[in-house]
Amino acid sequence: MPHDPIPDHHDHHEHGQYSQAERARAASRSTWVSVAVNLVLTVVQILVGVLSKSQALVADGVHSLSDLVADFVVLFANHHSQKDADAEHPYGHQRFETAASLALGMLLLGVGVGMLWQAASKLQTPGSIAVVHVSALWVAGAALVCKELLFRYMLAVAKMVKSSMLVANAWHARSDAASSLVVGVGIIGNLAGYPILDPIAAAIVGFMVTRMGWSFGWSAVHDLTDHAVDAAEVRAIRQTLLETPGISGVHDVRTRKMGDMIVVDAHLEVLATLTVEQAHDISVAAQQRVLQHHRVLHLLTHIDPYKRPDLDHARPASP
């Protein structure tokens, strides 16, 4: 039975192949929710942090502010990455997402180092650490709940449309939830008579932000330097090619990331007795199958003639 190259709407979403427009809408919607939450948190945390003399709460507010900037970076990248391919970008604009992840990583690194510096200067003069007002604890608790709920919502959307940029932004929200938890503990310690715990909490928040910034930045650098996708995904693509009628063997399957999509090169072995037109049709069928079942943006194929062992010598070995 011939394979239908045109997936229906159910198959389309079952395999996670959301269109660029659908992915862009989901990214925009979830990011604007994040903007609203982070705007409120930034203002409240920094204001209450200053008034209640809690360095940790101010640090958490700055973290929320970095989230706000990160959200706008995501919105900018989302706007550009959905553009169609053009003469200057023949493979499309998907790498704007990777560039956004790199910018987000650099932003977090800078913010994290700044927080560590600020906390270290406070710890050098422990006598200057003030006793925190109890209002700081209530704000830290409210921020923790808001950020955890935001993380769960954003991660659900990111996984649905399979966007690594949105996954990065969702985990950024989770790091905020974790930092609010640390801040809450630091404030409780300060109120219990251990003032030094407040700047220690601020330092831990700084370390968490720095670590996450390094993680995002390093991952983006990998993608920008044409790092291959993981072996399991390569095997799955290779299997889809092998299952295409008319293909006798597959070798030299090469992959590289293009934003959240993949560009693939592959050598396909077909019977040497086929006409050029028949080999071309097999190649087109293989491309349609791969683009339907995998997050592949473009598949470049090279046809190799395969001589059957019963007619000639052994078939070429696949590496």
C-alpha positions in Angstrom: 0.0 0.0 0.0 1.6 3.3 -1.0 2.5 5.7 1.8 0.5 9.0 1.8 3.1 11.8 1.7 0.6 14.3 2.9 -0.1 14.0 6.7 -3.5 14.8 8.1 -3.9 17.3 10.9 -3.8 14.6 13.6 -0.6 13.0 12.3 0.9 16.5 11.9 0.6 17.2 15.6 1.2 13.6 16.7 4.7 13.8 15.3 5.2 17.2 16.8 5.5 18.9 13.4 3.9 22.1 14.2 4.1 24.8 11.5 6.3 27.8 12.0 3.2 30.0 12.4 1.8 27.7 15.1 5.1 27.5 17.0 5.4 31.3 16.7 1.9 31.9 18.1 2.5 29.5 21.0 5.9 31.2 21.8 4.4 34.7 21.6 1.4 33.8 23.9 3.5 32.1 26.6 6.1 34.8 26.5 3.6 37.6 27.0 2.2 35.8 30.0 5.8 35.6 31.3 6.3 39.3 30.6 3.2 40.3 32.7 4.2 38.0 35.6 7.9 39.2 35.6 7.0 42.9 35.3 4.8 42.7 38.5 7.4 40.6 40.4 10.3 42.9 39.4 8.6 46.0 40.7 7.3 44.4 43.9 10.5 42.5 44.8 12.9 45.4 44.3 10.6 47.9 46.0 9.9 45.7 49.0 13.5 44.4 49.1 14.9 48.0 49.4 12.3 49.0 52.0 12.7 45.8 54.1 16.5 45.9 53.7 16.8 42.5 52.2 19.7 42.2 49.7 18.5 38.6 48.8 15.0 39.9 47.8 16.6 42.7 45.7 18.8 40.1 44.0 15.7 38.0 43.2 14.0 41.2 41.8 17.0 41.8 39.5 16.7 38.1 38.5 13.1 38.8 37.6 14.2 41.8 35.6 16.7 39.7 33.7 13.7 37.4 32.9 11.9 40.4 31.6 14.7 41.3 29.3 15.0 37.6 28.3 11.3 37.5 27.4 11.8 40.4 25.0 14.9 38.7 23.4 12.6 35.6 22.9 9.9 37.8 21.3 12.4 39.4 19.0 13.9 36.0 17.9 10.4 34.5 17.6 9.4 37.3 15.2 12.5 36.9 13.0 12.8 33.1 13.1 9.3 32.5 11.5 10.2 34.4 8.4 10.4 32.4 5.2 13.6 31.6 3.4 15.0 34.4 1.2 18.0 35.1 -1.0 20.2 36.1 2.0 18.9 33.2 4.2 18.2 30.3 1.8 17.8 27.8 4.7 15.3 30.1 6.5 15.7 32.1 9.7 15.6 29.4 12.4 19.0 30.2 13.7 17.7 33.5 15.1 16.4 31.2 17.9 19.9 29.8 18.5 21.3 33.4 18.5 18.6 34.4 21.1 19.5 31.5 23.3 23.2 32.6 23.1 22.2 36.2 24.0 20.1 34.9 26.9 23.0 32.9 28.2 25.4 35.9 28.0 22.7 38.1 29.8 22.4 35.5 32.6 26.1 35.2 33.0 26.5 39.0 33.4 23.6 39.2 35.9 24.9 36.3 37.9 28.5 37.6 38.2 27.1 41.0 39.2 25.0 39.3 42.0 28.0 37.4 43.2 30.1 40.5 43.4 27.4 42.4 45.3 27.0 39.6 47.8 30.7 39.2 48.3 31.1 42.9 49.2 28.4 42.6 51.8 29.9 39.4 53.3 33.2 41.3 53.8 31.5 43.7 56.1 29.0 41.6 58.1 28.4 44.3 60.6 26.6 46.4 58.0 24.0 43.7 57.3 20.6 44.9 58.5 17.8 42.9 60.0 15.2 42.3 57.4 11.5 43.2 57.8 9.0 40.3 57.8 7.2 41.7 54.7 10.2 40.5 52.6 9.3 36.9 53.6 5.7 37.2 52.3 6.9 38.6 49.0 9.5 35.9 48.6 6.8 33.2 49.2 4.4 34.8 46.8 7.1 35.1 44.1 8.0 31.4 44.6 4.4 30.3 43.9 4.1 32.6 40.9 7.4 31.5 39.3 6.7 27.8 39.8 3.3 28.1 38.2 4.8 30.1 35.3 7.5 27.4 34.8 4.9 24.6 34.6 2.8 26.6 32.1 5.8 27.6 29.9 7.4 24.1 29.8 4.1 22.5 28.8 3.8 25.0 25.8 7.5 24.5 24.9 7.2 20.7 24.9 4.0 20.8 22.9 5.6 22.8 20.0 9.1 21.3 20.6 11.0 24.6 20.9 14.4 24.6 22.6 14.3 28.3 22.9 11.0 28.1 24.9 12.3 25.2 27.0 15.3 27.4 27.9 13.0 30.3 28.8 10.8 28.0 30.9 13.8 26.6 32.9 14.9 30.2 33.4 11.5 30.6 35.2 12.2 27.4 37.2 15.6 28.8 38.2 13.7 31.9 39.5 11.4 29.6 41.5 14.4 27.9 43.1 16.1 31.2 43.8 12.9 32.5 45.5 13.0 29.4 47.7 16.7 30.1 48.6 15.8 33.8 49.3 12.9 32.7 51.5 15.3 30.5 53.6 17.8 33.4 53.8 15.2 35.8 55.0 13.9 33.3 57.6 17.5 32.9 58.9 18.0 36.7 59.0 14.7 37.1 61.0 15.8 34.2 63.3 18.9 36.2 64.3 21.5 35.2 61.7 21.7 38.3 59.5 24.5 37.0 57.4 22.2 34.4 55.8 20.5 37.1 53.7 23.6 38.0 51.6 24.6 34.3 51.5 21.1 33.7 49.9 21.9 36.5 47.4 25.2 34.9 46.6 23.5 31.5 46.0 21.0 33.1 43.6 24.0 34.7 41.8 25.7 31.3 41.4 22.5 29.7 40.1 22.0 32.5 37.5 25.6 32.2 36.4 25.4 28.4 36.0 22.3 28.6 33.9 23.7 31.3 31.7 26.8 29.2 31.0 24.6 26.2 30.2 22.4 28.1 27.7 25.4 29.9 26.1 27.4 26.7 25.7 24.4 24.8 24.1 23.9 27.7 21.6 27.6 27.7 20.7 27.3 23.9 19.9 24.4 24.5 17.6 26.0 27.5 15.9 29.1 25.4 15.1 27.0 22.7 13.3 27.0 20.2 16.1 25.3 16.9 15.1 22.0 15.9 16.7 22.0 13.0 19.1 22.7 9.5 17.8 19.2 8.2 18.5 17.6 10.9 16.3 20.1 10.1 13.5 19.3 6.4 13.8 15.5 7.2 13.5 16.0 9.3 10.4 18.2 6.6 8.9 15.5 4.0 9.6 12.8 6.1 7.9 15.1 6.4 4.8 15.7 2.6 4.8 12.0 1.9 5.0 11.3 3.9 1.8 10.4 1.5 -1.1 13.3 1.2 -3.6 16.1 2.1 -1.2 18.6 -0.7 -0.8 20.9 1.0 1.7 21.8 4.3 3.4 25.1 5.6 4.4 26.9 8.9 5.3 23.9 10.4 7.1 25.1 13.8 8.4 23.1 16.2 10.5 23.3 19.7 11.9 21.0 21.9 13.9 19.2 24.9 12.3 17.4 26.5 15.2 15.1 23.8 16.5 15.1 22.0 13.1 17.6 19.7 11.5 19.4 19.8 8.1 20.3 16.4 6.8 22.6 15.0 4.1 22.4 11.3 3.1 23.6 8.9 0.5 20.9 6.6 -0.8 21.7 3.3 -2.5 19.2 2.3 -5.3 19.5 -0.5 -7.9 21.9 0.4 -10.7 19.4 -0.9 -13.3 16.9 1.9 -12.5 16.4 4.9 -14.8 17.4 8.4 -13.6 13.7 9.3 -13.3 13.0 6.2 -11.2 15.9 7.0 -8.8 14.7 10.6 -8.6 11.2 9.6 -7.7 12.6 7.3 -4.9 14.6 10.2 -3.6 11.6 12.5 -3.5 9.5 9.9 -1.7 12.4 9.5 0.9 12.5 13.3 1.4 8.7 13.5 1.9 8.8 10.7 4.5 11.6 12.2 6.5 10.1 15.7 6.5 6.8 14.2 7.6 8.1 12.1 10.5 11.0 14.1 11.8 11.8 17.8 12.7 13.8 18.0 9.5 13.9 21.3 7.6 15.8 20.1 4.5 17.1 16.8 3.3 19.8 16.7 0.6 20.2 13.3 -1.0 22.9 11.7 -3.1 22.0 8.6 -5.2 24.5 5.7 -5.3 24.1 2.8 -7.7 23.7 -0.6 -5.9 24.4 -3.8 -7.8 22.6 -6.9 -6.5 24.9 -9.6 -5.1 23.2 -12.3 -7.2 23.9 -10.3 -10.3 27.4 -8.9 -9.5 29.8 -8.8 -6.6 28.8 -7.9 -3.0 26.9 -4.7 -2.3 28.9 -1.8 -0.9 29.3 -1.8 2.9 27.6 0.9 5.0 29.9 2.6 7.4 
